[in-house]
Amino acid sequence: MTSIIAACDLEVGYGPIPVLHGLELEVNAGEVVALLGPNGSGKTTTLMALAGALSPSRGEVRWKGEVAHLPLYQRTRHGLSIVTEERSVVMSLTARQNLRLARVDPEAVVVDYPELADHLDRKAGLLSGGQQQILTLARALARRPDALLADELSLGLAPQITSRLLTAVRSAADSGMAVLLVEQHVRKALQVADRVYVLRQGRIDWSGTAAQALANQSRIESSYLGGNTSTATTP
Ligand SMILES: Nc1ncnc2c1ncn2[C@@H]1O[C@H](COP(=O)(O)OP(=O)(O)OP(=O)(O)O)[C@@H](O)[C@H]1O
């Protein structure tokens, strides 16, 4: 398998106290890797460090096997894409203009996202939250990045939109993209993921295949995601 992006012994924080403690993870071409864990465990910090928005105090990020030195804006020009819950479209522009601004062909996008076809000439600000997020993701994926870092894509959106976004992410991985997915809907995330890391207090506490995680799902949820921990054991 081809490693696209990896964290090697990564220690990162926002000040002198680290948030991630010697993190090791990798995402290969063609796979969706879910990064799960309770609030504050360091999921967003991991994505920001992989993207180059935070500098490690120890360890390194590797991009296609080489130590990554480029800052965030340059990594995004070299095949890395980041999508967050923030729906980063320009609200005063139409959907079509948003796509063109990113040098993406709107007509090609609607082939894969027919639900956007009737909305191309509407201002993004007038679309529903779900449509805005589909537009955001469609724009990112249409640029065919080598890796996608997806942080809570579906936050606040309806279940069918969540499923749609995750299906699109899965298809992108099937076409060769490496995807690291932070997603609050654990069951839905496991349905599209190949592998899983569970973070706890800035350390990988569990990792395995999605099938193994599904078999341990109730324990993972209760141990790591804030449920009843009285019967939980470490998977
Ligand atoms: N800008 C920041 N400045 C200082 N500390 C921060 C900052 N952002 C996050 N932290 C701290 O880093 C730790 C990890 O936060 P992070 O957002 O990475 O976790 P998370 O797993 O993504 O949580 P959530 O699921 O709530 O988004 C937390 O203790 C948080 O308070």
The ligand as a Gaussian input file, in Angstrom:
#p B3LYP/6-31G(d) Opt

LIG

0 1
 N       -6.552000      26.943000      19.715000
 C       -6.318000      26.238000      20.842000
 N       -5.605000      26.775000      21.855000
 C       -5.363000      26.083000      22.974000
 N       -5.798000      24.823000      23.205000
 C       -6.538000      24.253000      22.250000
 C       -6.838000      24.918000      21.018000
 N       -7.595000      24.093000      20.248000
 C       -7.744000      22.963000      20.968000
 N       -7.129000      23.057000      22.166000
 C       -7.064000      22.018000      23.191000
 O       -6.451000      20.877000      22.635000
 C       -7.094000      19.695000      23.101000
 C       -7.551000      18.863000      21.904000
 O       -8.532000      19.609000      21.191000
 P       -9.086000      19.134000      19.781000
 O      -10.010000      20.204000      19.275000
 O       -7.961000      18.732000      18.917000
 O       -9.908000      17.840000      20.181000
 P      -11.056000      17.090000      19.391000
 O      -10.858000      15.652000      19.668000
 O      -11.077000      17.532000      17.971000
 O      -12.344000      17.608000      20.153000
 P      -13.848000      17.888000      19.620000
 O      -14.417000      16.534000      19.333000
 O      -14.477000      18.570000      20.777000
 O      -13.723000      18.756000      18.398000
 C       -8.218000      20.136000      24.015000
 O       -7.781000      20.078000      25.347000
 C       -8.450000      21.576000      23.597000
 O       -8.927000      22.327000      24.684000

